[in-house]
Amino acid sequence: MTSGRFILHAAAWAVVVFLMVPTLVVVPMSFGPAQHLQFPPTGFTLRWYSDYFADADWMSATWFSVRAGIIAAVGATVVGTMTALALVRGRVIGRRILDLLIVGPIVVPHIALAVALFLVFDRLRLNGTLVGFAIAHTVLAAPFAIFSVLAALYRFDADLEMAALSCGASRLRAFWHVTLPLILPGVLSGAMFAFIISFDEAVISFFISDIDGKSLPRKLFEDIDYNLTPVVAAVASLLSFVSIAVLIGGHVVGRMAARRRAG
């Protein structure tokens, strides 16, 4: 291995370790018996996880985030797939402007987007509602779904769909039975990323929440400020576990779809 590659690999692993260390510290703290956050823990207990599942406020916030994440994932996937198809196959007027709009939710600071959404939702009475969260998170997640489906479409052989059309299939039938199964890994990847983005999003959720409708990250922030216990570490660990599980699940489903396509 050359010195240049060694430095590159070392830098990459350094970044990985830097990103993983906070999680590796939080998880052990969530199992500690102390009444406060302590590392390293002096024992082992599942009390804080039990307290989390027994608390009605935590469960309400969790269920709220799960529902918002599912709706946002579906919405972002539908919007992302339609937009990707239009970009690849259609002659879009103002393509450069559309490209800028697509990456807008990624490059615009979330704090600025949060203020804008709060002001708009306040007039529409959507703050603290499931619909408001779903709309906001769909906007955030749509670019990732678009890019994921675009990557799949660029690898797709359009002649396969043309063959189906030449055999008498309608465009909708050709898309449903030919195109969609072949780009399904990209569609599923976009959906998984959309759910994770919605489930973990904190900045915008903090602005558009209220007493009756708050997400899990908003509840987490509140407890950090006013009721800091190892339950916070337990919830943070569960958020990490859920994100990892969703990513692994999406990868497995995508591999299965790819194998079925190859077979």
C-alpha positions as CSV (number, residue, x, y, z in Angstrom):
1,M,0.0,0.0,0.0
2,T,1.4,3.4,-1.0
3,S,1.8,6.2,1.6
4,G,-1.0,8.1,-0.1
5,R,-3.5,5.3,0.2
6,F,-2.5,4.6,3.8
7,I,-3.1,8.2,4.7
8,L,-6.5,8.2,2.9
9,H,-7.5,5.0,4.6
10,A,-6.3,6.2,8.0
11,A,-8.3,9.5,7.6
12,A,-11.4,7.5,6.6
13,W,-11.2,5.3,9.6
14,A,-10.5,8.3,11.9
15,V,-13.7,9.9,10.6
16,V,-15.6,6.6,11.2
17,V,-14.3,6.4,14.8
18,F,-15.1,10.0,15.5
19,L,-18.7,9.5,14.3
20,M,-19.1,6.2,16.2
21,V,-17.6,7.2,19.6
22,P,-20.6,9.2,20.8
23,T,-22.9,6.3,20.1
24,L,-20.5,3.8,21.7
25,V,-20.5,6.0,24.9
26,V,-24.3,6.6,25.0
27,V,-25.3,2.9,24.7
28,P,-23.4,1.7,27.8
29,M,-24.7,4.7,29.9
30,S,-28.3,3.6,29.1
31,F,-27.6,0.4,30.9
32,G,-26.0,1.9,34.0
33,P,-27.8,1.7,37.4
34,A,-26.9,5.2,38.5
35,Q,-29.7,7.9,38.7
36,H,-27.6,10.2,36.5
37,L,-25.6,9.7,33.3
38,Q,-22.4,7.9,34.1
39,F,-19.6,6.5,32.0
40,P,-18.3,3.9,32.4
41,P,-21.4,2.4,34.1
42,T,-20.9,0.6,37.4
43,G,-23.4,-2.1,36.7
44,F,-26.1,-3.3,34.4
45,T,-29.9,-2.6,34.5
46,L,-32.8,-2.4,32.0
47,R,-34.6,0.0,34.3
48,W,-34.3,3.0,32.0
49,Y,-35.7,1.1,29.0
50,S,-38.5,-0.1,31.2
51,D,-39.2,3.5,32.4
52,Y,-39.3,4.6,28.7
53,F,-41.8,2.0,27.6
54,A,-44.0,2.6,30.7
55,D,-44.1,6.4,30.3
56,A,-47.2,7.6,28.4
57,D,-45.5,10.8,27.2
58,W,-42.6,8.9,25.7
59,M,-44.9,6.4,24.0
60,S,-47.1,9.2,22.6
61,A,-44.1,11.0,21.2
62,T,-42.7,7.8,19.8
63,W,-45.9,6.8,18.1
64,F,-46.3,10.3,16.7
65,S,-42.8,10.1,15.1
66,V,-43.4,6.7,13.7
67,R,-46.6,7.8,12.0
68,A,-45.0,11.0,10.7
69,G,-42.1,9.0,9.4
70,I,-44.2,6.4,7.6
71,I,-46.3,9.1,5.9
72,A,-43.2,11.2,5.0
73,A,-41.5,8.1,3.6
74,V,-44.6,7.3,1.4
75,G,-45.0,10.9,0.3
76,A,-41.3,11.4,-0.4
77,T,-41.0,8.1,-2.3
78,V,-44.0,8.9,-4.5
79,V,-42.9,12.5,-5.2
80,G,-39.3,11.3,-5.7
81,T,-40.2,8.6,-8.1
82,M,-42.4,10.9,-10.2
83,T,-39.8,13.6,-10.2
84,A,-37.0,11.3,-11.2
85,L,-39.0,9.9,-14.0
86,A,-39.8,13.4,-15.3
87,L,-36.1,14.4,-15.1
88,V,-34.9,11.3,-16.9
89,R,-37.5,10.9,-19.6
90,G,-39.2,14.2,-20.0
91,R,-38.1,17.5,-21.4
92,V,-38.4,19.7,-18.3
93,I,-38.6,23.4,-18.8
94,G,-36.2,25.2,-16.5
95,R,-34.2,22.1,-15.6
96,R,-31.4,24.0,-13.9
97,I,-33.9,25.9,-11.7
98,L,-35.6,22.6,-10.8
99,D,-32.3,21.1,-9.9
100,L,-31.7,24.0,-7.5
101,L,-35.1,23.6,-6.0
102,I,-34.5,19.8,-5.5
103,V,-31.3,20.4,-3.5
104,G,-32.8,23.4,-1.7
105,P,-34.0,21.5,1.4
106,I,-30.4,20.0,1.7
107,V,-28.4,23.2,1.3
108,V,-30.7,25.7,3.0
109,P,-30.0,25.8,6.8
110,H,-32.6,23.8,8.6
111,I,-33.0,26.6,11.2
112,A,-34.1,29.0,8.3
113,L,-36.4,26.4,6.9
114,A,-37.8,25.7,10.3
115,V,-38.7,29.4,10.9
116,A,-40.3,29.6,7.4
117,L,-42.4,26.4,8.0
118,F,-43.4,27.6,11.5
119,L,-44.8,30.9,10.1
120,V,-46.6,29.2,7.3
121,F,-48.0,26.4,9.4
122,D,-49.1,28.9,12.1
123,R,-51.4,30.6,9.6
124,L,-52.7,27.2,8.4
125,R,-53.0,25.9,11.9
126,L,-50.7,22.9,11.1
127,N,-48.2,23.4,13.9
128,G,-48.3,20.4,16.3
129,T,-50.3,18.3,13.8
130,L,-49.4,15.0,12.2
131,V,-50.2,16.6,8.8
132,G,-47.8,19.4,9.4
133,F,-45.0,17.1,10.4
134,A,-45.7,14.9,7.4
135,I,-45.5,17.8,5.0
136,A,-42.4,19.3,6.5
137,H,-40.5,15.9,6.6
138,T,-41.6,15.0,3.1
139,V,-40.0,18.2,1.9
140,L,-36.8,17.4,3.7
141,A,-36.7,13.7,2.6
142,A,-37.8,14.1,-1.0
143,P,-34.4,15.1,-2.4
144,F,-32.9,11.9,-1.1
145,A,-35.7,9.8,-2.6
146,I,-35.2,11.6,-5.9
147,F,-31.4,11.0,-6.0
148,S,-31.9,7.3,-5.1
149,V,-34.5,6.7,-7.8
150,L,-32.4,8.7,-10.3
151,A,-29.5,6.4,-9.8
152,A,-31.7,3.4,-10.4
153,L,-33.2,4.9,-13.5
154,Y,-29.8,5.7,-15.0
155,R,-28.9,2.0,-14.7
156,F,-32.2,0.9,-16.2
157,D,-32.4,-0.4,-19.8
158,A,-35.2,1.6,-21.4
159,D,-35.4,-0.9,-24.2
160,L,-37.0,-3.4,-21.8
161,E,-40.0,-1.0,-21.3
162,M,-40.1,-0.3,-25.1
163,A,-40.3,-4.0,-25.7
164,A,-43.3,-4.3,-23.4
165,L,-45.0,-1.3,-25.1
166,S,-44.4,-2.9,-28.5
167,C,-46.1,-6.0,-27.3
168,G,-49.2,-4.1,-26.6
169,A,-48.8,-3.1,-22.9
170,S,-50.0,0.3,-21.9
171,R,-47.5,2.8,-20.4
172,L,-48.9,2.3,-16.9
173,R,-48.8,-1.5,-17.2
174,A,-45.3,-1.5,-18.7
175,F,-44.1,0.7,-15.8
176,W,-45.8,-1.4,-13.1
177,H,-44.6,-4.8,-14.4
178,V,-41.3,-3.9,-16.1
179,T,-39.8,-0.7,-14.9
180,L,-40.8,-0.6,-11.2
181,P,-39.6,-4.1,-10.3
182,L,-36.2,-3.2,-11.9
183,I,-35.8,0.1,-10.1
184,L,-37.3,-1.2,-6.8
185,P,-34.0,-1.3,-4.9
186,G,-33.6,2.4,-5.6
187,V,-37.2,3.2,-4.6
188,L,-36.9,1.2,-1.4
189,S,-33.6,2.9,-0.5
190,G,-35.2,6.3,-1.0
191,A,-38.1,5.2,1.3
192,M,-35.7,4.0,4.0
193,F,-33.7,7.2,4.0
194,A,-36.9,9.2,4.0
195,F,-38.2,7.4,7.1
196,I,-34.8,7.8,9.0
197,I,-34.6,11.5,8.1
198,S,-38.2,12.0,9.4
199,F,-37.8,9.9,12.5
200,D,-34.5,11.5,13.6
201,E,-35.1,15.1,12.5
202,A,-34.9,17.5,15.4
203,V,-34.5,21.2,14.4
204,I,-37.7,21.6,12.3
205,S,-39.6,19.3,14.7
206,F,-38.7,21.6,17.6
207,F,-40.3,24.6,15.8
208,I,-43.5,23.1,14.6
209,S,-44.3,21.0,17.7
210,D,-46.7,22.0,20.5
211,I,-47.9,20.5,23.7
212,D,-50.4,18.2,22.0
213,G,-48.2,17.2,19.1
214,K,-44.5,16.6,19.6
215,S,-42.0,14.2,18.0
216,L,-39.6,12.0,19.8
217,P,-36.6,14.2,19.2
218,R,-38.6,17.2,20.6
219,K,-39.4,15.2,23.7
220,L,-35.8,14.2,24.0
221,F,-34.7,17.8,24.0
222,E,-37.2,18.7,26.7
223,D,-36.0,16.0,29.0
224,I,-32.4,17.0,28.4
225,D,-33.3,20.5,29.6
226,Y,-35.7,19.7,32.5
227,N,-35.5,16.1,33.4
228,L,-32.1,14.6,32.6
229,T,-31.9,10.9,33.5
230,P,-30.5,7.8,31.9
231,V,-33.8,7.4,30.1
232,V,-32.5,10.0,27.7
233,A,-29.5,7.8,26.9
234,A,-31.9,4.8,26.5
235,V,-34.0,6.8,24.0
236,A,-30.9,8.0,22.1
237,S,-29.7,4.4,21.9
238,L,-33.1,3.2,20.6
239,L,-33.0,5.9,17.9
240,S,-29.6,4.6,16.8
241,F,-30.8,1.0,16.8
242,V,-33.9,1.9,14.8
243,S,-31.9,3.8,12.2
244,I,-29.4,1.0,11.8
245,A,-32.1,-1.6,11.6
246,V,-34.0,0.3,8.9
247,L,-30.8,0.7,6.9
248,I,-30.0,-3.0,7.2
249,G,-33.5,-3.9,6.3
250,G,-33.5,-1.7,3.3
251,H,-30.2,-3.2,2.2
252,V,-31.4,-6.7,2.6
253,V,-34.7,-6.1,0.7
254,G,-32.7,-4.3,-2.0
255,R,-30.3,-7.3,-2.4
256,M,-33.3,-9.7,-2.5
257,A,-34.9,-7.6,-5.2
258,A,-31.7,-7.4,-7.2
259,R,-31.2,-11.2,-7.0
260,R,-34.8,-11.7,-8.1
261,R,-34.2,-9.4,-11.0
262,A,-31.0,-11.3,-12.0
263,G,-32.8,-14.6,-11.7
